[in-house]
Every structure is written in structure tokens, then in C-alpha cells.
Amino acid sequence: MAKLLYTMGEVAERLGESTSAVRYWSNYFERFIKPSRNAKGNRLFHPEDVETLEQVQFLVKKQGMTLDGAMARLTEDRRSVEKRVKALNSLKEIRARLVEVRKSL
């Protein structure tokens, strides 16, 4: 069962990025990422926000785009980026399962 809200640290760990990078991206892409805040003012990310952050990470880190370029790409053709990120995540899960099977043999 998936969580409803993720903390900044959980999102950063999932992405393998620093919390400051996640914070910067959430501020820069505020059009797409709208985290809730708890009573202390900490950001709490919805699963859709985490998916968007994964897309941003893919465009910036893997594709080598600037933040402005990533913003334009998400604005113009978000579905193709979403499909590519989901495909990569599926492949990573399959690889992890295969590694587990290999270790058990």
C-alpha cells in the first residue's frame, strides 16, 4: 500500500538527491509540484508530486537539460516524459528482482 504523503527526506532518499535539490526543484517547478505543509511548515509531497520530481530528475540529470529546458519540456510534452520515466522505473524494478533471484541461486 502506497503512502498518501511523503516527507522531504523520504523523497530525497527515493530520488538519491539531496534535500536541498528537492527543495529547489519543488520551488522552481511550483506550477507542477504543490506540496502540502504540516503544522510545523514542513513540505509533504503527494505521490503525483514525487512522480513529477522523478520526471524533473530524469530531464535534468539523465538528459542533461537545464531547468528552463525541463520546464518547457514538461509544459509541451509531459506524457512522453512520464512514459519514459515509468519505463525506466519498471526496468530498475525488474533488474532488482533478477539480482535477488541470482543471489538466491
N, C-alpha and C positions, 0 to 999 in steps of 0.2 A: 504494500500500500504506500503510495507516494505521500509526501508531506504537503501540507497546504501552504506553508510559509518557510522560507529558508533564511538563516541569518547571513550576514556579510561573510563571516568566517567559513561557513559551510559552502557558500557559493565560490569563494576564492579557492578553497580546497578542491572542490569539484573541477574547477577550471584549471587548477595548477598555476594560478596567478596570485599576485599579492593583493591584499585587501585594498591598498591604495589604488591599484589599477582598476579593480572592480568598482570602487567608489567613483573614480574619474570617468569610467565608461558610463556608469549609471547617470552621472550628471550630464555628460556630453550627449548621450542618446536619450534625453528625457522625453523626447517625443514618442519613443517606443517602450521605454522602461519606466514604470511607475511603481516604485516600491512603497509599501505601507510603512508606517512608523509605529513603534510601540510607545509606551508611556515615557520611556527614557529618551526617545528620539532616535533609537537605532533603526536602521533600514531592515525591513523584512520583505524578501523577494518572493513573488508568486512563481509557480512553475513556468508560466509564459515568459516572465522576466528572465529567468535562468536560461531558457531556450534562446531568447534574444541575445543575451550576453554570450552564449556559445557561438551564435552567428557572428557577432562582432569579433570575437576572438579568432574565428576562422578567417574572416576577411582581413583582419589586421596582422595576425601572426603567421598564418599559413599562406595567404595570398599576397601579403606584403603591401596591402593598401594603406593609405593614410586614413585618418579618422574622417576627414571630409569625403574621401572616396567611398569609405564604408557607409557613411550616411547616405550618399547618393545612391549607392547600390541597393541598400535596404529600402529606400524610398521608391526606386524604379522597379526592381525585380526581386522582391523579398522571397517569393515562392521557390525560385530556383536555388537560392542560398539555403533556405530551410531544407529542401530536399537533399542537398549535398551534405549538410551538417548531419542530418538524420542518417544518411547512408554511412558516413564516416563513423558515427557513434555505433551503429549496428555492427560494422566491421570490427571495431575495437572490442565489443562485447563477444563476438564470435571468436576473436583471437584469444581473449582471456579464457574462454571456456576450453578452447583447444589446448592451451597451455596447462590448464588444470587436468585435462584428460591425459596429456603427455606425462605429467608428474605422477599421476596415479598408476601408470603402467609400469 
